[in-house]
């Protein structure tokens, strides 16, 4: 009986019925990476804000942005070498 009352509670029912579209979320992340590649950082920030607003995934874009910075660092150091002049 107690389990039935918990299932009928409004907050739990809302969370169970909350459907998030993972495919659309993946498109947001791919769009974010594409905007970073084109160096359109303002648009990438706007897309990140929309993503956080709709999917509550603030950590995802921080991880993607950090990975992007690490990739740029590796590119600068390993591929082009550090040029001192």
FENNORDA-V508909 format. One record per backbone hydrogen bond with DSSP energy under -1.0 kcal/mol. NH is the residue of the N-H (numbers start at 1). CO is the residue of the C=O. Records with the same first field share a line. If there is no record, write none. Layout:
NH: CO, CO
//
This chain:
5: 1
6: 2
7: 3
8: 4
9: 6
13: 9
14: 10
15: 11
16: 12
17: 13
22: 20
25: 21
26: 22
27: 23
28: 24
29: 25
30: 26
31: 27
32: 28
33: 29
34: 30
35: 31
36: 32
37: 33
38: 34
39: 36
40: 35
44: 40
45: 41
46: 42
47: 43
48: 44
49: 45
50: 46
51: 47
52: 48
53: 49
54: 50
55: 51
56: 52
62: 58
63: 59
64: 60
65: 61
66: 62
67: 63
68: 64
69: 65
70: 66
71: 67
72: 68
73: 69
74: 70
75: 71
76: 72
77: 73
78: 74
80: 75
//
